[in-house]
C-alpha cells in the first residue's frame, strides 16, 4: 500500500463493523481466521482487510463468517441456558413475560 494509509480499527470497532461480539472477534483473530495483528495487549485490524474477509476475498475466509455467526449465537444461547441469565433477559424485555415449566414462555399484555 504505497502512499495510502489504511484505516485501523480496535476490537470494538471491528466488532461493530462485522456485527459480532468483541469476544468472537478476538477468538477468530487468535485462531488466525480473521485478519488482525496483536499490538501490545490489544488487537488491531485493517478495515479494508476485514471487508475483504466479509466478501470471502481473504485467504482464511473459507467458512469463517458463518462459523463466527454460529459461535456468537451459541455464546448467547449458552448464556440464556443459565436460569439467572434467562430471568435477567426476560426482566429487560419490553413486555412482562414469565416462563412456566411445561407451558413455555407466557407474554403478558
C-alpha positions as CSV (number, residue, x, y, z in Angstrom):
1,X,0.0,0.0,0.0
2,X,2.1,2.8,-1.2
3,X,1.0,6.3,-0.3
4,X,-2.3,5.2,1.2
5,X,-2.9,4.8,4.9
6,X,-5.3,2.1,5.8
7,X,-8.0,2.7,8.5
8,X,-7.0,0.8,11.6
9,X,-9.8,-0.5,13.9
10,X,-9.8,-1.7,17.5
11,X,-11.6,-4.9,18.6
12,X,-14.7,-2.9,19.5
13,X,-14.8,-1.1,16.2
14,X,-14.2,-4.3,14.2
15,X,-16.9,-6.0,16.2
16,X,-19.4,-3.2,15.3
17,X,-18.3,-3.4,11.6
18,X,-18.8,-7.1,11.4
19,X,-21.8,-7.2,13.8
20,X,-20.1,-9.7,16.0
21,X,-19.3,-9.6,19.7
22,X,-15.8,-8.4,20.7
23,X,-15.2,-11.8,22.2
24,X,-15.8,-13.5,18.9
25,X,-13.6,-11.1,17.0
26,X,-10.7,-11.8,19.5
27,X,-11.3,-15.5,19.2
28,X,-11.3,-15.5,15.4
29,X,-8.1,-13.3,15.4
30,X,-6.3,-15.6,17.8
31,X,-7.2,-18.6,15.6
32,X,-5.8,-16.8,12.6
33,X,-9.2,-16.9,10.9
34,X,-9.7,-13.1,10.9
35,X,-7.0,-10.7,9.5
36,X,-5.6,-8.9,12.5
37,X,-2.4,-8.2,14.4
38,X,-1.7,-8.3,18.1
39,X,-0.2,-4.9,19.2
40,X,0.8,-5.0,22.9
41,X,-2.1,-6.3,24.8
42,X,-4.7,-5.4,22.2
43,X,-5.7,-6.3,18.6
44,X,-5.7,-4.0,15.6
45,X,-7.5,-4.6,12.3
46,X,-7.3,-3.0,8.9
47,X,-10.7,-2.1,7.7
48,X,-10.0,-3.0,4.1
49,X,-8.9,-6.5,5.1
50,X,-12.0,-7.0,7.2
51,X,-14.2,-6.0,4.3
52,X,-12.3,-8.4,2.0
53,X,-12.8,-11.1,4.7
54,X,-16.5,-10.5,4.7
55,X,-16.6,-10.8,0.9
56,X,-14.6,-14.0,1.0
57,X,-11.6,-12.5,-0.7
58,X,-9.2,-13.0,2.2
59,X,-7.2,-16.3,2.2
60,X,-8.5,-17.5,5.6
61,X,-12.1,-16.7,4.8
62,X,-13.4,-20.1,3.7
63,X,-16.4,-20.6,6.0
64,X,-15.2,-18.4,8.9
65,X,-18.1,-15.9,8.6
66,X,-20.8,-18.5,9.1
67,X,-18.7,-20.1,11.9
68,X,-18.4,-16.7,13.6
69,X,-22.1,-16.0,13.4
70,X,-22.8,-19.5,14.8
71,X,-20.2,-19.0,17.5
72,X,-21.9,-15.7,18.5
73,X,-25.3,-17.3,18.6
74,X,-24.0,-20.3,20.6
75,X,-22.5,-18.0,23.2
76,X,-25.8,-16.1,23.6
77,X,-27.8,-19.3,23.8
78,X,-25.4,-20.8,26.4
79,X,-25.8,-17.6,28.5
80,X,-29.6,-17.9,28.3
81,X,-29.4,-21.6,29.4
82,X,-28.4,-20.4,32.8
83,X,-31.6,-19.7,34.8
84,X,-30.3,-16.4,36.2
85,X,-29.3,-15.1,32.8
86,X,-32.7,-16.2,31.4
87,X,-34.6,-14.3,34.1
88,X,-32.5,-11.2,33.7
89,X,-33.1,-11.2,29.9
90,X,-36.8,-11.5,30.5
91,X,-36.8,-8.7,33.1
92,X,-35.2,-6.4,30.4
93,X,-37.9,-7.4,27.8
94,X,-40.3,-4.7,26.6
95,X,-43.3,-6.6,27.8
96,X,-43.6,-8.6,31.0
97,X,-43.1,-12.3,30.5
98,X,-42.7,-15.4,32.6
99,X,-41.6,-19.0,31.9
100,X,-43.8,-21.8,33.2
101,X,-42.2,-25.3,33.0
102,X,-44.2,-27.5,30.7
103,X,-46.1,-24.5,29.3
104,X,-43.3,-22.3,27.9
105,X,-43.0,-18.6,27.7
106,X,-46.1,-16.6,28.7
107,X,-46.0,-13.0,27.4
108,X,-48.3,-10.6,29.3
109,X,-50.0,-7.6,27.9
